[in-house]
Each structure stands twice: as C-alpha cells, then as structure tokens.
Amino acid sequence: MQDLGDKVRWPRKGQKSTAWNDKSKWCAYHEDFGHVTEDFIALRKEISYILIKWYLKEILGRRKERSTEKDQDPHKILEKPGSPLPDAKVINVISGGSDICGTSYSTAKRHANVSQSEKEEIPYKNTSITNEKEITFDETDRIDVQDPHHDGLVITLYITNNFVRRILVDGGSSVNIILLDALKMMNIPEGEIVKRSSMLVGFSRETKHTVGKIKLPIYIEGVKSIQHFYVIDTMSSYNVIPGRPWIHNMKAVPSTYHKCDKMLTPWGTVKITCDQQESKECYKTSMKSSTKQQKT
C-alpha cells in the first residue's frame, strides 16, 4: 500500500493513552497494543476500497495461502517485519560452575573482565534474517565467539513493547519463566497475572512456588507468538527463561557452541545472536549470590 502514494487515504492514528491496552493484541499500523491490525475498521474500509479499484490485485491470489498458514499454526500471527517500536524500553538486569568460567565469584569475575569487549548500545541488533529455507550451522556462525567457553545462550527479545535483556534459553526447562520484578519494570500490572500458584521442581528436587501465570507476546522479525509464562518472585541473574515450550512452539534450534538460536519464518531463517559478554556477567552474578549464601 505504501507504493500506491496518493491513491491511499491513510486513516488518522489516534493519540489516546494505551498504557492499559491488551498486551496480547498488536496493531502493525498503529505500532502499539490494544487491537490487532485486522480489527482497525478505518483501515479495513480503505483496503476494501483500493481492492475494488484493483490496485492491490497482486495480493488477491495470496489471500487464501496466508489464511491456510494461520490455520496451521494459530500461535503465530504474521505481522509487518520491523513492527517493534524503535524507542521501546530496554529491560536490563534484575539482580546483582564451570571449569572455564571458574567455580567461585572471584574467578568468574576475572574471566568476565578478561573477555570484556565493546558492546552495541542498541540491544535489538542481535537478530538477522536470510533467505535460507533450512536451518544449518557452520563455522561462519562462530566468527565472533570467544573461545574457550562454557557460556549459556543469553539473548535479547522484544516482549510486550520492551527489549528485554538477559534472557536465558534453557532447553532443560519444561516451562517458560519470567520474574515478577521484570514484569514490574515492563509496567505490566499484577492484575494481568492469573493468580494460581504452582510448584516448580529443580534437578536436585528443590522447589519454588510460582505467583501465577501470564500470557505475553514475543516478536521476532515480524513473527508474533503468544507464550505462557510462570511468574516467580525471586532474585535471579536472568529476567526471563524461555524453556522447551517456547523452543518447540517457534521450531527453534539453539546452539550454545555457535552462540546463536535459529528459527524458520515465512521470510527465511532468523538468527538470534547470543550476547556472550552478557552471558559471562550473568554467570558472575550467579556465583556472587552463591558465595553470599555459603557465607551466611
């Protein structure tokens, strides 16, 4: 439609506050939450008009194909690539082993300082997309990897209008987890949490009760997925831990060796690059917390 110029009468964008809008519904036209693009009546009327004028005849043949794709995977809603807001809020850290990284806070700190490098100020530059229709890994994916390492896969994702950093992709977790403090920093009211306590069990059978569950949208290169998260109220080195539900739903293939996560989209293969320095900082923070507990 943008290529049609003056032939399109663009609907006016409203200026009302959207702080309490439904975070599970995204409008690519308004670039905000509250309703999906298809429910914007004024835009639908204008599209109907230009379709009648046969200006968009090239998309008529693709309408049925797109409908079939949505029916096959109801959790994914295709939106315009680049729909996240450029001035979205950045959620950083919540709180303040390995033979390589060290089994104490001092060695973990030393390892993180040695590998310290300049990081981009804009955290959402960690995604890239190619035209490849198959997921493959090779040594070119490891060009910027610092070896040797045992670092976890720590990434940044665009969640509910925020760029959330320090996200640990964990294939060993059977649930998706988000910290209560992270939700507060994202300005998401606790009223949106479904208050139902569940018990999470760790590998050594330690338990943690959840605050409840919440549904949040994650956007990656134009693909939106609604994910269920268990909310926990605790201190952690990570803001969010996407587990197997997110990995399987997105058909993603994470590789800690290549320090990236790849997934297929209708536009090609998306690569989410891990922030290796951030991973080392998270490990350092977790070792500091462990050292404090041992002293007490």
Disulfide bonds with the S-S distance in Angstrom:
none
